[in-house]
């Protein structure tokens, strides 16, 4: 978080690595997931491969 990442970024990486079949679950721990040399690559891969939640579209009130 002190490097400018958001809580949502951290949650995305956690979900992505948990669902990754190639990732050995014995390494699913904060010291591995959030290590500076790992996190940026994990986040990039997660953003590329995980479906992103769609933001709601708000339309202005249409005059009647």
C-alpha positions as CSV (number, residue, x, y, z in Angstrom):
1,X,0.0,0.0,0.0
2,X,2.9,2.4,0.7
3,X,4.1,1.8,-2.9
4,X,0.8,3.2,-4.2
5,X,-1.1,0.0,-4.8
6,X,-4.7,-0.2,-3.6
7,X,-6.5,-2.7,-1.4
8,X,-8.4,-3.8,-4.5
9,X,-5.0,-4.5,-6.2
10,X,-4.0,-6.7,-3.3
11,X,-7.4,-8.5,-3.3
12,X,-7.1,-9.1,-7.1
13,X,-3.6,-10.6,-6.7
14,X,-4.8,-12.9,-3.9
15,X,-7.8,-14.1,-5.9
16,X,-5.7,-14.6,-9.0
17,X,-3.0,-16.6,-7.4
18,X,-5.4,-18.7,-5.4
19,X,-7.2,-19.7,-8.7
20,X,-3.9,-20.3,-10.5
21,X,-3.5,-24.0,-10.9
22,X,0.3,-23.7,-11.5
23,X,0.9,-21.8,-8.3
24,X,2.0,-24.1,-5.5
25,X,-0.4,-23.4,-2.6
26,X,2.5,-23.8,-0.1
27,X,3.7,-20.5,-1.3
28,X,0.4,-18.7,-0.8
29,X,1.5,-16.5,2.0
30,X,2.0,-12.7,2.4
31,X,5.8,-12.9,2.2
32,X,5.5,-14.4,-1.3
33,X,2.5,-12.6,-2.7
34,X,3.4,-9.1,-1.6
35,X,7.2,-9.3,-2.0
36,X,8.2,-6.3,-4.2
37,X,9.9,-8.4,-6.8
38,X,6.8,-10.6,-7.2
39,X,3.8,-8.4,-6.6
40,X,4.0,-6.2,-9.7
41,X,4.3,-9.2,-12.0
42,X,1.4,-10.9,-10.3
43,X,-0.7,-7.8,-10.5
44,X,0.0,-7.3,-14.2
45,X,-0.9,-11.0,-14.9
46,X,-4.1,-10.7,-12.8
47,X,-5.2,-7.6,-14.7
48,X,-4.7,-9.3,-18.0
49,X,-6.4,-12.6,-17.1
50,X,-9.0,-12.0,-14.5
51,X,-12.3,-10.6,-15.4
52,X,-12.6,-7.1,-14.0
53,X,-15.8,-6.0,-12.3
54,X,-17.7,-3.6,-14.5
55,X,-18.3,-0.2,-13.1
56,X,-21.9,0.9,-13.1
57,X,-22.9,3.3,-15.8
58,X,-24.8,6.3,-14.6
59,X,-27.0,8.2,-17.0
60,X,-28.0,11.8,-16.2
61,X,-31.6,12.4,-15.7
62,X,-33.4,12.8,-19.0
63,X,-35.8,15.6,-19.1
64,X,-39.4,14.6,-19.6
